[in-house]
Amino acid sequence: MGVLRLVGRLGGAALGFLWARRRASRAFYRRLVRAGVPEEAARDLADGYHGPSLLELFNRRG
């Protein structure tokens, strides 16, 4: 039972990480559009922006 709980927590953490990266990309897109970058160019740039890496996030926490 403990192993299933651990796998569930790791899966939840991974899913949360993916959602955080997606939110970062959307926020980056909105900032670019507000700054006057054309929407198509901002979309291309935001698609390439994924936010901080998992290692950077772990280093921030401790």
Sequence and secondary structure as in RCSB ss.txt:
>XXXX:A:sequence
MGVLRLVGRLGGAALGFLWARRRASRAFYRRLVRAGVPEEAARDLADGYHGPSLLELFNRRG
>XXXX:A:secstr
 HHHHHHHHHHHHHHHHHHHHHHHHHHHHHHHHHTT  HHHHHHHHHH   S HHHHHHHH 
